[in-house]
Amino acid sequence: MQGVSTASIRQLDHRAGVIRMTALVFAEARAFLKVFFSNWIQDTVVYTEHANRETVTARDVVYALKRQGRMIYGFGQ
């Protein structure tokens, strides 16, 4: 998961109010994001395949996130 740059992680931390962080934070953040995205994509594919479609819809993504306990507002119910 080297696709997530150090600057991106630093920007997220800054938004959360973090002022200083150790270099170990970047590796830990990348590990967390890898697991999060892996689970999210896997759940999204399950919803898409269950509907016998080959195209992922926004609803599939929202349901996958909802299944993980994360809500995105503004997309349906």
N, CA, C and O atoms as a GROMACS GRO file, in nm:
protein
  308
    1MET      N    1   0.084  -0.118   0.000
    1MET     CA    2   0.000   0.000   0.000
    1MET      C    3   0.088   0.123   0.000
    1MET      O    4   0.064   0.216   0.077
    2GLN      N    5   0.186   0.125  -0.083
    2GLN     CA    6   0.273   0.241  -0.092
    2GLN      C    7   0.210   0.351  -0.175
    2GLN      O    8   0.269   0.458  -0.190
    3GLY      N    9   0.090   0.327  -0.229
    3GLY     CA   10   0.022   0.428  -0.309
    3GLY      C   11  -0.028   0.545  -0.226
    3GLY      O   12  -0.061   0.650  -0.282
    4VAL      N   13  -0.035   0.528  -0.095
    4VAL     CA   14  -0.078   0.636  -0.007
    4VAL      C   15   0.047   0.712   0.036
    4VAL      O   16   0.131   0.658   0.108
    5SER      N   17   0.057   0.834  -0.008
    5SER     CA   18   0.179   0.911   0.018
    5SER      C   19   0.186   0.959   0.162
    5SER      O   20   0.085   0.968   0.232
    6THR      N   21   0.306   0.990   0.203
    6THR     CA   22   0.329   1.045   0.336
    6THR      C   23   0.256   1.178   0.351
    6THR      O   24   0.203   1.209   0.458
    7ALA      N   25   0.253   1.255   0.244
    7ALA     CA   26   0.184   1.384   0.249
    7ALA      C   27   0.034   1.365   0.271
    7ALA      O   28  -0.029   1.444   0.343
    8SER      N   29  -0.024   1.263   0.210
    8SER     CA   30  -0.167   1.236   0.228
    8SER      C   31  -0.198   1.198   0.372
    8SER      O   32  -0.296   1.245   0.430
    9ILE      N   33  -0.115   1.114   0.429
    9ILE     CA   34  -0.134   1.074   0.569
    9ILE      C   35  -0.115   1.194   0.660
    9ILE      O   36  -0.190   1.212   0.756
   10ARG      N   37  -0.017   1.275   0.631
   10ARG     CA   38   0.008   1.395   0.711
   10ARG      C   39  -0.111   1.490   0.704
   10ARG      O   40  -0.149   1.552   0.804
   11GLN      N   41  -0.171   1.503   0.586
   11GLN     CA   42  -0.287   1.590   0.568
   11GLN      C   43  -0.406   1.538   0.649
   11GLN      O   44  -0.477   1.617   0.712
   12LEU      N   45  -0.429   1.407   0.647
   12LEU     CA   46  -0.538   1.350   0.727
   12LEU      C   47  -0.515   1.373   0.876
   12LEU      O   48  -0.607   1.408   0.949
   13ASP      N   49  -0.392   1.353   0.919
   13ASP     CA   50  -0.360   1.376   1.060
   13ASP      C   51  -0.379   1.522   1.098
   13ASP      O   52  -0.428   1.553   1.206
   14HIS      N   53  -0.341   1.611   1.010
   14HIS     CA   54  -0.356   1.754   1.036
   14HIS      C   55  -0.504   1.791   1.050
   14HIS      O   56  -0.541   1.871   1.136
   15ARG      N   57  -0.588   1.731   0.964
   15ARG     CA   58  -0.732   1.754   0.973
   15ARG      C   59  -0.788   1.704   1.106
   15ARG      O   60  -0.884   1.761   1.159
   16ALA      N   61  -0.729   1.598   1.158
   16ALA     CA   62  -0.775   1.542   1.285
   16ALA      C   63  -0.720   1.620   1.404
   16ALA      O   64  -0.759   1.594   1.518
   17GLY      N   65  -0.631   1.715   1.379
   17GLY     CA   66  -0.579   1.798   1.487
   17GLY      C   67  -0.444   1.754   1.540
   17GLY      O   68  -0.399   1.806   1.642
   18VAL      N   69  -0.380   1.660   1.474
   18VAL     CA   70  -0.249   1.612   1.518
   18VAL      C   71  -0.144   1.714   1.477
   18VAL      O   72  -0.141   1.759   1.362
   19ILE      N   73  -0.058   1.752   1.570
   19ILE     CA   74   0.045   1.851   1.541
   19ILE      C   75   0.177   1.783   1.504
   19ILE      O   76   0.239   1.819   1.404
   20ARG      N   77   0.218   1.687   1.584
   20ARG     CA   78   0.344   1.616   1.557
   20ARG      C   79   0.318   1.467   1.563
   20ARG      O   80   0.231   1.420   1.636
   21MET      N   81   0.397   1.392   1.483
   21MET     CA   82   0.383   1.247   1.484
   21MET      C   83   0.517   1.181   1.452
   21MET      O   84   0.603   1.240   1.386
   22THR      N   85   0.532   1.061   1.499
   22THR     CA   86   0.654   0.986   1.476
   22THR      C   87   0.648   0.919   1.339
   22THR      O   88   0.540   0.908   1.280
   23ALA      N   89   0.761   0.876   1.290
   23ALA     CA   90   0.767   0.813   1.158
   23ALA      C   91   0.694   0.679   1.155
   23ALA      O   92   0.654   0.633   1.047
   24LEU      N   93   0.675   0.616   1.270
   24LEU     CA   94   0.604   0.488   1.275
   24LEU      C   95   0.456   0.503   1.240
   24LEU      O   96   0.391   0.405   1.202
   25VAL      N   97   0.405   0.622   1.252
   25VAL     CA   98   0.264   0.647   1.222
   25VAL      C   99   0.233   0.615   1.076
   25VAL      O  100   0.126   0.562   1.046
   26PHE      N  101   0.323   0.646   0.987
   26PHE     CA  102   0.298   0.628   0.844
   26PHE      C  103   0.282   0.480   0.809
   26PHE      O  104   0.192   0.444   0.733
   27ALA      N  105   0.368   0.396   0.862
   27ALA     CA  106   0.357   0.252   0.836
   27ALA      C  107   0.229   0.196   0.897
   27ALA      O  108   0.162   0.113   0.836
   28GLU      N  109   0.195   0.242   1.017
   28GLU     CA  110   0.073   0.195   1.083
   28GLU      C  111  -0.052   0.240   1.007
   28GLU      O  112  -0.147   0.164   0.992
   29ALA      N  113  -0.050   0.363   0.959
   29ALA     CA  114  -0.164   0.415   0.882
   29ALA      C  115  -0.180   0.338   0.752
   29ALA      O  116  -0.293   0.306   0.712
   30ARG      N  117  -0.070   0.308   0.686
   30ARG     CA  118  -0.078   0.230   0.561
   30ARG      C  119  -0.132   0.090   0.587
   30ARG      O  120  -0.210   0.038   0.508
   31ALA      N  121  -0.090   0.028   0.698
   31ALA     CA  122  -0.140  -0.105   0.732
   31ALA      C  123  -0.290  -0.101   0.759
   31ALA      O  124  -0.364  -0.188   0.714
   32PHE      N  125  -0.334   0.001   0.833
   32PHE     CA  126  -0.478   0.015   0.861
   32PHE      C  127  -0.557   0.036   0.733
   32PHE      O  128  -0.661  -0.026   0.712
   33LEU      N  129  -0.508   0.125   0.646
   33LEU     CA  130  -0.578   0.153   0.521
   33LEU      C  131  -0.586   0.031   0.431
   33LEU      O  132  -0.685   0.010   0.361
   34LYS      N  133  -0.480  -0.050   0.432
   34LYS     CA  134  -0.480  -0.171   0.350
   34LYS      C  135  -0.591  -0.265   0.394
   34LYS      O  136  -0.664  -0.319   0.311
   35VAL      N  137  -0.604  -0.286   0.524
   35VAL     CA  138  -0.709  -0.374   0.577
   35VAL      C  139  -0.847  -0.313   0.551
   35VAL      O  140  -0.939  -0.383   0.509
   36PHE      N  141  -0.860  -0.183   0.576
   36PHE     CA  142  -0.989  -0.116   0.558
   36PHE      C  143  -1.036  -0.126   0.413
   36PHE      O  144  -1.149  -0.165   0.386
   37PHE      N  145  -0.948  -0.090   0.318
   37PHE     CA  146  -0.986  -0.093   0.178
   37PHE      C  147  -1.010  -0.236   0.129
   37PHE      O  148  -1.100  -0.259   0.048
   38SER      N  149  -0.932  -0.330   0.177
   38SER     CA  150  -0.951  -0.469   0.138
   38SER      C  151  -1.089  -0.519   0.179
   38SER      O  152  -1.160  -0.579   0.099
   39ASN      N  153  -1.127  -0.494   0.304
   39ASN     CA  154  -1.259  -0.536   0.352
   39ASN      C  155  -1.370  -0.462   0.279
   39ASN      O  156  -1.472  -0.522   0.242
   40TRP      N  157  -1.351  -0.334   0.257
   40TRP     CA  158  -1.452  -0.252   0.190
   40TRP      C  159  -1.474  -0.300   0.047
   40TRP      O  160  -1.589  -0.315   0.004
   41ILE      N  161  -1.367  -0.324  -0.026
   41ILE     CA  162  -1.380  -0.368  -0.165
   41ILE      C  163  -1.439  -0.508  -0.172
   41ILE      O  164  -1.522  -0.537  -0.259
   42GLN      N  165  -1.398  -0.595  -0.080
   42GLN     CA  166  -1.452  -0.731  -0.078
   42GLN      C  167  -1.603  -0.729  -0.053
   42GLN      O  168  -1.677  -0.800  -0.122
   43ASP      N  169  -1.649  -0.650   0.043
   43ASP     CA  170  -1.792  -0.640   0.070
   43ASP      C  171  -1.867  -0.579  -0.048
   43ASP      O  172  -1.978  -0.622  -0.080
   44THR      N  173  -1.808  -0.481  -0.112
   44THR     CA  174  -1.871  -0.418  -0.228
   44THR      C  175  -1.888  -0.518  -0.342
   44THR      O  176  -1.992  -0.520  -0.407
   45VAL      N  177  -1.787  -0.599  -0.366
   45VAL     CA  178  -1.794  -0.700  -0.471
   45VAL      C  179  -1.901  -0.804  -0.438
   45VAL      O  180  -1.972  -0.850  -0.528
   46VAL      N  181  -1.913  -0.841  -0.311
   46VAL     CA  182  -2.016  -0.937  -0.271
   46VAL      C  183  -2.155  -0.883  -0.303
   46VAL      O  184  -2.238  -0.955  -0.357
   47TYR      N  185  -2.181  -0.756  -0.270
   47TYR     CA  186  -2.310  -0.696  -0.300
   47TYR      C  187  -2.335  -0.691  -0.450
   47TYR      O  188  -2.447  -0.717  -0.496
   48THR      N  189  -2.233  -0.658  -0.527
   48THR     CA  190  -2.248  -0.649  -0.672
   48THR      C  191  -2.275  -0.786  -0.733
   48THR      O  192  -2.363  -0.800  -0.818
   49GLU      N  193  -2.201  -0.887  -0.690
   49GLU     CA  194  -2.220  -1.022  -0.744
   49GLU      C  195  -2.354  -1.079  -0.702
   49GLU      O  196  -2.417  -1.151  -0.780
   50HIS      N  197  -2.399  -1.049  -0.582
   50HIS     CA  198  -2.527  -1.100  -0.535
   50HIS      C  199  -2.642  -1.045  -0.620
   50HIS      O  200  -2.745  -1.112  -0.637
   51ALA      N  201  -2.626  -0.926  -0.672
   51ALA     CA  202  -2.728  -0.865  -0.758
   51ALA      C  203  -2.712  -0.907  -0.904
   51ALA      O  204  -2.782  -0.856  -0.991
   52ASN      N  205  -2.621  -1.000  -0.931
   52ASN     CA  206  -2.594  -1.049  -1.067
   52ASN      C  207  -2.560  -0.936  -1.163
   52ASN      O  208  -2.610  -0.931  -1.276
   53ARG      N  209  -2.474  -0.846  -1.118
   53ARG     CA  210  -2.429  -0.735  -1.201
   53ARG      C  211  -2.278  -0.740  -1.212
   53ARG      O  212  -2.210  -0.802  -1.130
   54GLU      N  213  -2.227  -0.672  -1.313
   54GLU     CA  214  -2.083  -0.659  -1.328
   54GLU      C  215  -2.038  -0.516  -1.302
   54GLU      O  216  -1.918  -0.488  -1.298
   55THR      N  217  -2.133  -0.427  -1.283
   55THR     CA  218  -2.103  -0.287  -1.258
   55THR      C  219  -2.132  -0.253  -1.112
   55THR      O  220  -2.242  -0.280  -1.062
   56VAL      N  221  -2.035  -0.195  -1.046
   56VAL     CA  222  -2.052  -0.155  -0.907
   56VAL      C  223  -2.129  -0.024  -0.904
   56VAL      O  224  -2.096   0.071  -0.975
   57THR      N  225  -2.232  -0.019  -0.820
   57THR     CA  226  -2.311   0.104  -0.806
   57THR      C  227  -2.276   0.173  -0.675
   57THR      O  228  -2.213   0.114  -0.586
   58ALA      N  229  -2.318   0.298  -0.666
   58ALA     CA  230  -2.295   0.373  -0.542
   58ALA      C  231  -2.366   0.304  -0.425
   58ALA      O  232  -2.317   0.306  -0.312
   59ARG      N  233  -2.480   0.246  -0.452
   59ARG     CA  234  -2.556   0.177  -0.348
   59ARG      C  235  -2.476   0.058  -0.292
   59ARG      O  236  -2.479   0.034  -0.171
   60ASP      N  237  -2.405  -0.015  -0.378
   60ASP     CA  238  -2.323  -0.126  -0.332
   60ASP      C  239  -2.216  -0.077  -0.235
   60ASP      O  240  -2.191  -0.139  -0.132
   61VAL      N  241  -2.154   0.034  -0.269
   61VAL     CA  242  -2.049   0.092  -0.185
   61VAL      C  243  -2.106   0.138  -0.052
   61VAL      O  244  -2.047   0.114   0.054
   62VAL      N  245  -2.222   0.203  -0.056
   62VAL     CA  246  -2.285   0.252   0.067
   62VAL      C  247  -2.324   0.135   0.157
   62VAL      O  248  -2.302   0.140   0.278
   63TYR      N  249  -2.382   0.030   0.098
   63TYR     CA  250  -2.421  -0.087   0.178
   63TYR      C  251  -2.299  -0.156   0.239
   63TYR      O  252  -2.304  -0.204   0.352
   64ALA      N  253  -2.190  -0.162   0.163
   64ALA     CA  254  -2.068  -0.225   0.216
   64ALA      C  255  -2.013  -0.146   0.334
   64ALA      O  256  -1.971  -0.204   0.433
   65LEU      N  257  -2.014  -0.014   0.323
   65LEU     CA  258  -1.968   0.069   0.435
   65LEU      C  259  -2.063   0.059   0.553
   65LEU      O  260  -2.019   0.056   0.668
   66LYS      N  261  -2.192   0.053   0.525
   66LYS     CA  262  -2.291   0.040   0.632
   66LYS      C  263  -2.272  -0.092   0.706
   66LYS      O  264  -2.287  -0.099   0.828
   67ARG      N  265  -2.239  -0.197   0.632
   67ARG     CA  266  -2.214  -0.328   0.693
   67ARG      C  267  -2.096  -0.323   0.790
   67ARG      O  268  -2.093  -0.396   0.889
   68GLN      N  269  -1.999  -0.237   0.760
   68GLN     CA  270  -1.882  -0.222   0.846
   68GLN      C  271  -1.906  -0.122   0.959
   68GLN      O  272  -1.816  -0.097   1.039
   69GLY      N  273  -2.026  -0.065   0.966
   69GLY     CA  274  -2.058   0.028   1.073
   69GLY      C  275  -2.022   0.172   1.043
   69GLY      O  276  -2.014   0.254   1.134
   70ARG      N  277  -2.002   0.204   0.916
   70ARG     CA  278  -1.971   0.341   0.877
   70ARG      C  279  -2.081   0.391   0.785
   70ARG      O  280  -2.114   0.326   0.686
   71MET      N  281  -2.136   0.504   0.819
   71MET     CA  282  -2.246   0.560   0.740
   71MET      C  283  -2.195   0.673   0.652
   71MET      O  284  -2.110   0.753   0.691
   72ILE      N  285  -2.250   0.678   0.531
   72ILE     CA  286  -2.226   0.791   0.442
   72ILE      C  287  -2.362   0.854   0.416
   72ILE      O  288  -2.453   0.787   0.367
   73TYR      N  289  -2.377   0.978   0.449
   73TYR     CA  290  -2.505   1.046   0.435
   73TYR      C  291  -2.517   1.109   0.297
   73TYR      O  292  -2.418   1.154   0.239
   74GLY      N  293  -2.640   1.112   0.245
   74GLY     CA  294  -2.665   1.174   0.117
   74GLY      C  295  -2.679   1.075   0.003
   74GLY      O  296  -2.693   1.115  -0.112
   75PHE      N  297  -2.676   0.945   0.033
   75PHE     CA  298  -2.691   0.842  -0.069
   75PHE      C  299  -2.806   0.751  -0.032
   75PHE      O  300  -2.784   0.641   0.019
   76GLY      N  301  -2.927   0.794  -0.056
   76GLY     CA  302  -3.043   0.709  -0.030
   76GLY      C  303  -3.081   0.706   0.116
   76GLY      O  304  -3.074   0.807   0.186
   77GLN      N  305  -3.120   0.588   0.161
   77GLN     CA  306  -3.173   0.574   0.296
   77GLN      C  307  -3.061   0.569   0.394
   77GLN      O  308  -3.085   0.557   0.514
   0.00000   0.00000   0.00000
